[in-house]
């Protein structure tokens, strides 16, 4: 484990092994309000599609009109056709057939509208999710290493899977369904007023009690859906850790403890999901039964008004309450209740989507890695003793200093001179990891760091490439304060071979070329030969075109490390940082690699972190760190002569752990 991970703060230091993310859900109350800012922010992703959404709105209105017309159609048939035909003993069905044909055309248009609406919303929802995923991934590339040290991979992946999927359901289904329900309610309400104002008032009173019940149950379930999304992310993070660490789990017989922790997290998720869905599932039956009760009340009130001969008041005027009007109103009441029930059923999806949206926006609001540098690394060529900037790759690099005062530019040749002056640093303010560290590495020197795990070796190299910024002191690169150098340019000048190797899905050639994307095949092969990886690569089924997957799981740890070294070699940087680069290689292979590394190091400044002291004997300077302080420095011979801690370690015939 690298020191940045050991010392960086975790979100839950007290959690069991295999934490998998924060254990925040239990601390949250059942009531979690939906923030207006989240809704407004989410709408900003949808509004660019307003022309298509306008067409969707037209389709929704057309469908709502068809729904309301179907209800009033029953009254028209009874009052305008059936009753007159029965009274006149007529067998002329032409008017009735014409009315049926009109309704058939309206229904056909409604079917077409629903089809168009579904097609458009599918395009809109996927486009919105594509934009959100693009923004998340682009923003994730700007986050500092500290963020990934304090968040599990599974937790981060949950943003792209669970949270975005809830947004898909909301944009493609919930939003259009909610708008459709609102428009349907408006159209049906107007239609009810055109039938009977008195019955409409009864309907309003009954609907008020239904909405009160829906709001109470919906608000309570929303909080549990927020907890559900958070606990789901934690469970995913735990599963991801267990999958990656299966060998460790089995080696230490940790299966029972792993199952116990999984059961705890799974039970927590089950509890939250059960509470959320239990409350939301109650809404449907409650609203349906209240709707049935209201239907009966309307039938009784309507019948009483008709029998009593009460004057009916409607938008068209006053008159008698006919049988057709009562039948139409009862049908309209069903159509009025249906959108309310649909919205009630969508509350759970809205709560889940809002919870997912808040988590996604939380990621997007994470502070980006701060740079502040203005010195750039550029290609140059030498003309008449002067450095001249060029776009061509010349192999000669220089630091470009723009001067705002007079607009002039100064070029400093990239040499690889690194100096640290009285540096203090801590991953968290209350715990200092490095204390007053001073060192220098002249161009072409090989500087080695040795010391126990946690002494601060990896932390020093993390500060050189500005994965973290120092608390006090200065680090100068070719005489330039590294805080003034743009981070991408700084890191481009550094070649790093990490102790924890990561290979990407792709060919061996692609993984080597990752160090220099414009490298030719010949350059990649030369780098592999330099790292002594060429022989084993040619023995692979397809040689350099062998496809690696699963982080190169088909290769040995040593082979994966050799490819990593070749990847750094092809970049051809002036400064190399080797963080236990040969820790996973056997002694014989290490001897071969060391010869290749010696060639790679020629003319470069090299920082070596090593546990095996045999790998640092030929270093120009060896620095012994202990608890974040440099306690000894010098060449191998000098340190042996001083007979200090390095002498004890070297002659004790054991290696640092």
Secondary structure, 3 states (H helix, E strand, C coil): CCHHHHHCCCCCCCCCCCCCCCCCHHHCCCCCCCCHHHHHHHHHHHHCCHHHHHHHHHHHHHHHHHHHHHHHHHHHHHHHHHHHHHHHCCCCCHHHHHHHHHHHHHHHHHHHHHHHHHHHHHHHHHHHHHHHHHHHHHHHHHECHHHHHCCCHHHHHHHHHHHHHHHHHHHHHHHHHHHHHHHHHHHHHHHHHHHCHHHHHHHHHHHHHHHHHHHHHHHHHHHHHHHHHHHHHHHHHHHHHHHHCHHHHHHCCCHHHHHHHHHHHHHHHHHHHHHHHHHHHHHHHHHHHHHHHHHHHHHHHHHHHHHCCCEEEECCEEEECCHHHHHHHHHHHHHHHHHHHHHHHHHHHHHHHHHHHHHHHHHHCCCECCCCCCEEEEEEEEECCEEEECCCCCCCEEEEEECCCCCCEEEEECCCCEEEEEEEECCECCECCEEEEEEEECCCCEEEEEECCCCCHHHHHHHHCCCCCCCEEEEEECCEEHHHECHHHHHHCEEEECCCCCCCCEEHHHHHHCCCCCCCHHHHHHHHHHCCCHHHHHCCCCHHHCEECCCCCCCCHHHHHHHHHHHHHHHCCCEEEEECCCCCCCHHHHHHHHHHHHHHHCCCEEEEECCCHHHHCCCCEEEEEECCEEEEEECHHHHHHHCCHHHHHHHCCCCCC
